[in-house]
Amino acid sequence: MFDNTQTTYSHAYLIHPDFQNIINAYKNQIDDKLIAIFNAYNNLPTLQDKQVVKNAYLINNDIESIADITKAPIKYSQLPISISTQIKSFYDELWGDNKILGYSIVVNSCGTVKQHFESFREINEYLVCPFCGLDSLLCEHDDGRDDYDHYLLKSKYPFISINFNNLFPMCHRCNSKNKNQKDLPYNDLTTIQRKFYYPYSKEINHTINLTILSPDIDLKDSAKWKLEVNAANPSYEDCKETWKDVFEIETRYKATISKHSKSWKERIFLKHYKICKKNQRNYAEFEEDVLDDFKDYLNISNGILMKAYNEFVIKDPNCEANLNSTMVF
């Protein structure tokens, strides 16, 4: 479309044979809009304008390079208005089960988003949402699927509405309430581009450490204690800060811990009673048992927070004395 060698829109040259039937079947929805984009591009007054469009296509589809800020994404507002309008009109109609992506010939040729979700869940076996680690995702055997989030906003950045390197399943709360329409590469307070995690990265050292800091085991009032959220690898500290901001991690984590800390504390007291009092096993065995409870925390709703809470209780130097003097059932 943008190679500057064609002056006339040509199916034979521009459309891959695998997609010819789809383009022919949906003339108004696809073909006419592609022609409008092609003509708008060729009518741009300068080569510089054309280069901006080409750069937007190439850069915006390289999500991983945008994530590590080696490339800066290009927004609709940076494109010449004559072609920006045509591109947006086309790409807005692509994503969605009731839009072009869900049309029968597209589905028959390319499959459904649900099938993509099933493949994703077969590979990603963890139960919890990969963005908050709190709520469960549906599994591949469910009738439905979880939301797909456009990591770079399709309303703000051209050419990425059906790029599955920019589409990530996440829980409803992360997608609709916390991230919603937040701009990942830039926050509202600055124009400086920021780093963010690229979820499909093959690097595995993205570990986050949670530490509860409180002078008291009672965490019901979230204003009276702190939660440290640290990246195990310091090189991801900037990504961690973006993640915290976009998904409102600290507020959500503290709220959940405050809500459930009483029942979590009672569970620990009961376990101590059963192991040490009832079955006459030593405290070291109880401590090991508690710390082992949430080794599989990515397959337990709120598991990452329950693990952090257990560590907070057990690492208290007064823990054994407190457990011996107080039992809650």
C-alpha positions as CSV (number, residue, x, y, z in Angstrom):
1,M,0.0,0.0,0.0
2,F,2.8,2.4,0.9
3,D,5.7,1.4,-1.3
4,N,5.3,4.4,-3.7
5,T,5.4,2.1,-6.8
6,Q,1.7,1.9,-7.6
7,T,-0.5,4.8,-8.7
8,T,-3.6,2.6,-9.1
9,Y,-5.2,0.4,-6.5
10,S,-4.7,-3.2,-7.7
11,H,-6.0,-6.4,-6.0
12,A,-3.4,-8.5,-7.8
13,Y,-0.5,-6.4,-6.5
14,L,-1.7,-5.3,-3.1
15,I,-3.8,-8.2,-1.7
16,H,-2.3,-11.5,-0.6
17,P,-4.0,-14.5,-2.3
18,D,-5.1,-15.9,1.1
19,F,-7.2,-12.8,1.6
20,Q,-8.6,-12.2,-1.9
21,N,-12.0,-14.0,-1.1
22,I,-12.4,-12.0,2.1
23,I,-11.8,-8.6,0.3
24,N,-14.1,-9.5,-2.5
25,A,-16.9,-10.6,-0.2
26,Y,-17.0,-7.4,1.8
27,K,-16.6,-4.6,-0.7
28,N,-18.2,-1.8,1.3
29,Q,-16.6,-2.8,4.7
30,I,-13.1,-3.6,3.4
31,D,-12.4,-3.0,-0.2
32,D,-13.8,0.5,-0.5
33,K,-12.0,1.5,2.6
34,L,-8.7,0.1,1.4
35,I,-9.1,2.1,-1.8
36,A,-9.8,5.2,0.2
37,I,-6.6,4.7,2.3
38,F,-4.6,4.0,-0.9
39,N,-5.8,7.1,-2.6
40,A,-5.4,9.3,0.5
41,Y,-1.8,8.1,0.8
42,N,-0.9,8.8,-2.9
43,N,-2.5,12.2,-2.6
44,L,-0.3,13.3,0.3
45,P,1.7,16.4,-0.9
46,T,5.2,15.4,0.3
47,L,7.4,12.4,0.7
48,Q,7.9,13.4,4.3
49,D,4.1,13.0,4.9
50,K,4.2,9.6,3.3
51,Q,7.2,8.6,5.4
52,V,5.3,9.5,8.6
53,V,2.5,7.1,7.6
54,K,5.0,4.3,6.8
55,N,6.8,4.9,10.0
56,A,3.5,4.6,11.9
57,Y,2.8,1.3,10.4
58,L,6.2,-0.2,11.0
59,I,6.8,1.3,14.5
60,N,3.4,0.8,16.0
61,N,3.4,-2.9,15.1
62,D,6.7,-3.4,16.9
63,I,5.2,-3.5,20.4
64,E,8.3,-4.9,22.1
65,S,10.5,-2.1,20.9
66,I,8.0,0.5,22.1
67,A,7.9,-1.3,25.4
68,D,11.6,-0.9,25.9
69,I,11.5,2.7,24.4
70,T,13.9,2.0,21.6
71,K,11.1,3.2,19.4
72,A,8.4,5.9,20.0
73,P,4.9,5.1,18.8
74,I,3.1,7.4,16.4
75,K,-0.4,8.6,17.2
76,Y,-3.3,9.3,14.9
77,S,-2.9,13.0,15.8
78,Q,0.6,12.9,14.2
79,L,-0.7,11.7,10.8
80,P,-1.9,14.0,8.1
81,I,-5.6,14.4,8.7
82,S,-6.6,13.4,5.2
83,I,-5.3,9.8,5.7
84,S,-5.7,9.6,9.5
85,T,-9.5,9.8,9.0
86,Q,-9.5,7.0,6.4
87,I,-7.2,4.7,8.4
88,K,-9.3,5.1,11.6
89,S,-12.6,4.5,9.7
90,F,-11.1,1.1,8.4
91,Y,-9.4,-0.1,11.6
92,D,-12.3,0.8,13.9
93,E,-14.4,-1.8,11.9
94,L,-11.9,-4.6,12.2
95,W,-11.9,-5.6,15.9
96,G,-14.8,-7.2,17.6
97,D,-17.0,-10.4,17.3
98,N,-19.7,-8.4,15.5
99,K,-17.3,-6.5,13.2
100,I,-15.1,-7.7,10.4
101,L,-13.1,-10.1,12.6
102,G,-16.3,-12.0,13.3
103,Y,-17.7,-12.1,9.7
104,S,-18.3,-15.7,8.5
105,I,-15.7,-15.8,5.7
106,V,-13.1,-14.3,8.0
107,V,-13.9,-16.9,10.7
108,N,-13.8,-19.7,8.2
109,S,-10.5,-18.6,6.9
110,C,-8.7,-17.4,10.0
111,G,-10.6,-18.8,13.0
112,T,-12.3,-17.0,15.9
113,V,-10.9,-14.9,18.8
114,K,-12.3,-17.7,21.1
115,Q,-10.0,-20.2,19.3
116,H,-7.0,-17.9,19.8
117,F,-8.0,-17.5,23.5
118,E,-8.1,-21.3,23.9
119,S,-4.6,-21.6,22.4
120,F,-3.4,-18.9,24.7
121,R,-4.9,-20.7,27.8
122,E,-3.4,-24.0,26.8
123,I,0.1,-22.4,26.7
124,N,-0.4,-20.1,29.7
125,E,-1.6,-22.6,32.3
126,Y,-1.7,-20.3,35.3
127,L,-5.1,-19.6,36.8
128,V,-4.8,-16.0,37.6
129,C,-4.9,-12.9,35.4
130,P,-1.3,-12.2,34.2
131,F,-1.7,-8.4,34.9
132,C,-2.9,-8.3,38.5
133,G,-2.3,-11.9,39.7
134,L,-5.5,-11.7,41.7
135,D,-8.6,-12.7,39.8
136,S,-9.0,-15.9,37.8
137,L,-9.1,-16.1,34.0
138,L,-11.5,-18.4,32.3
139,C,-9.9,-21.7,31.0
140,E,-9.9,-23.0,27.5
141,H,-12.8,-25.3,28.3
142,D,-15.2,-22.5,29.2
143,D,-17.9,-21.4,26.8
144,G,-16.8,-17.8,26.8
145,R,-13.5,-16.0,27.0
146,D,-11.9,-13.2,28.9
147,D,-11.5,-9.7,27.6
148,Y,-8.7,-8.8,25.2
149,D,-7.0,-5.6,26.0
150,H,-5.5,-3.4,23.3
151,Y,-2.2,-2.7,25.1
152,L,-1.5,0.3,22.9
153,L,-4.9,2.0,22.6
154,K,-6.6,1.4,19.2
155,S,-8.3,4.7,19.6
156,K,-5.0,6.5,19.9
157,Y,-2.5,4.5,17.8
158,P,-3.1,3.5,14.1
159,F,-2.6,0.1,12.5
160,I,-2.7,-2.0,15.7
161,S,-6.4,-2.9,16.3
162,I,-6.0,-6.6,15.2
163,N,-2.3,-7.1,15.8
164,F,-2.3,-10.0,18.3
165,N,1.1,-8.9,19.6
166,N,-0.8,-5.9,21.0
167,L,-3.8,-8.0,22.3
168,F,-3.7,-9.6,25.7
169,P,-6.3,-11.6,27.6
170,M,-6.8,-10.0,31.1
171,C,-9.5,-10.1,33.8
172,H,-12.5,-7.8,33.5
173,R,-11.5,-5.5,36.3
174,C,-8.0,-4.9,34.8
175,N,-9.4,-4.3,31.4
176,S,-12.5,-2.3,32.1
177,K,-11.8,-0.5,35.3
178,N,-8.1,-0.1,36.0
179,K,-6.3,0.1,32.6
180,N,-9.3,1.0,30.5
181,Q,-8.3,3.9,28.3
182,K,-4.9,4.7,29.9
183,D,-2.1,5.4,27.5
184,L,0.6,2.9,28.3
185,P,3.7,4.6,26.8
186,Y,2.9,8.0,28.4
187,N,1.2,9.1,31.6
188,D,-1.1,12.1,31.9
189,L,1.5,14.2,33.7
190,T,4.4,14.1,31.2
191,T,5.3,13.7,27.6
192,I,8.3,11.6,28.4
193,Q,8.0,8.0,27.1
194,R,8.0,5.4,29.8
195,K,9.0,1.7,29.7
196,F,6.5,-1.0,30.3
197,Y,6.4,-4.8,30.5
198,Y,5.9,-6.6,27.2
199,P,3.7,-9.6,28.2
200,Y,4.8,-11.9,25.4
201,S,8.5,-11.4,26.1
202,K,10.5,-14.7,26.3
203,E,12.5,-13.2,29.2
204,I,11.4,-14.8,32.5
205,N,13.0,-12.7,35.1
206,H,10.0,-10.4,35.8
207,T,9.6,-11.5,39.4
208,I,7.8,-9.0,41.8
209,N,8.5,-9.1,45.5
210,L,5.8,-8.0,48.0
211,T,6.7,-6.9,51.5
212,I,4.2,-5.9,54.2
213,L,5.6,-3.3,56.6
214,S,3.5,-2.9,59.7
215,P,4.2,-2.6,63.5
216,D,1.0,-4.5,64.1
217,I,-0.4,-7.8,62.8
218,D,-3.8,-6.1,62.5
219,L,-4.0,-4.8,58.9
220,K,-7.7,-3.9,58.7
221,D,-6.9,-0.2,58.3
222,S,-4.8,0.1,55.1
223,A,-3.7,3.6,56.1
224,K,-1.7,2.3,59.0
225,W,0.7,0.1,57.1
226,K,2.8,0.0,53.9
227,L,3.2,-2.4,51.1
228,E,6.5,-2.5,49.2
229,V,6.3,-3.6,45.6
230,N,9.8,-4.3,44.2
231,A,11.1,-5.7,41.0
232,A,13.5,-8.6,41.7
233,N,15.6,-7.5,38.7
234,P,16.5,-3.8,39.1
235,S,16.6,-3.3,35.3
236,Y,12.8,-3.7,35.3
237,E,12.2,-1.1,38.0
238,D,10.8,1.4,35.4
239,C,8.5,-1.2,33.9
240,K,7.3,-2.1,37.4
241,E,6.4,1.5,38.1
242,T,4.4,1.8,34.9
243,W,2.6,-1.5,35.8
244,K,1.7,-0.2,39.3
245,D,0.4,3.1,37.9
246,V,-1.7,1.6,35.0
247,F,-3.3,-1.2,36.9
248,E,-3.5,0.6,40.3
249,I,-1.7,-2.3,41.8
250,E,-0.8,-0.9,45.2
251,T,-4.3,0.3,46.0
252,R,-5.9,-2.9,44.9
253,Y,-3.4,-5.1,46.8
254,K,-3.7,-3.2,50.0
255,A,-7.5,-3.2,49.8
256,T,-7.6,-6.9,49.3
257,I,-5.1,-7.6,52.2
258,S,-7.0,-5.3,54.5
259,K,-10.3,-7.0,53.6
260,H,-9.1,-10.6,54.1
261,S,-6.3,-10.3,56.7
262,K,-8.6,-11.3,59.6
263,S,-9.6,-14.6,58.0
264,W,-6.0,-15.2,56.8
265,K,-4.8,-14.7,60.4
266,E,-7.4,-17.0,61.8
267,R,-6.3,-19.7,59.3
268,I,-2.7,-19.4,60.5
269,F,-3.7,-19.6,64.2
270,L,-5.8,-22.7,63.4
271,K,-3.0,-24.4,61.6
272,H,-0.7,-23.7,64.5
273,Y,-3.2,-25.2,66.9
274,K,-3.5,-28.4,64.8
275,I,0.2,-28.9,64.1
276,C,1.8,-27.8,67.4
277,K,-0.9,-28.2,70.0
278,K,-3.1,-31.0,68.7
279,N,-0.4,-33.1,66.9
280,Q,2.6,-32.2,69.1
281,R,4.8,-31.3,66.2
282,N,7.5,-28.6,66.6
283,Y,7.2,-25.0,65.6
284,A,9.8,-25.3,62.8
285,E,7.5,-27.8,61.0
286,F,4.5,-25.4,61.4
287,E,6.6,-22.6,60.0
288,E,7.7,-24.6,57.0
289,D,4.1,-25.7,56.4
290,V,2.8,-22.2,56.4
291,L,5.5,-20.9,54.0
292,D,4.8,-23.8,51.6
293,D,1.1,-23.0,51.5
294,F,1.3,-20.7,48.5
295,K,4.3,-22.0,46.5
296,D,1.8,-22.4,43.7
297,Y,0.4,-18.9,44.2
298,L,-0.1,-18.2,40.5
299,N,-2.9,-20.9,40.5
300,I,-4.7,-19.5,43.5
301,S,-6.9,-16.4,43.4
302,N,-5.3,-13.8,45.7
303,G,-2.4,-16.3,46.1
304,I,0.3,-13.7,45.7
305,L,-1.2,-11.6,48.5
306,M,-1.8,-14.6,50.8
307,K,1.8,-15.7,50.3
308,A,3.0,-12.2,51.2
309,Y,0.8,-12.2,54.3
310,N,2.1,-15.5,55.5
311,E,5.6,-14.3,55.2
312,F,4.8,-11.1,57.0
313,V,3.3,-13.1,60.0
314,I,6.0,-15.8,60.2
315,K,8.9,-13.4,59.9
316,D,7.6,-11.5,63.0
317,P,10.1,-12.3,65.8
318,N,7.2,-12.5,68.2
319,C,5.2,-14.9,66.0
320,E,5.6,-18.0,68.0
321,A,4.8,-16.3,71.3
322,N,1.8,-14.6,69.8
323,L,0.5,-17.9,68.5
324,N,1.0,-19.7,71.8
325,S,-0.9,-17.0,73.6
326,T,-3.7,-16.4,71.1
327,M,-5.8,-18.9,69.3
328,V,-8.7,-17.9,67.0
329,F,-11.1,-20.5,65.5
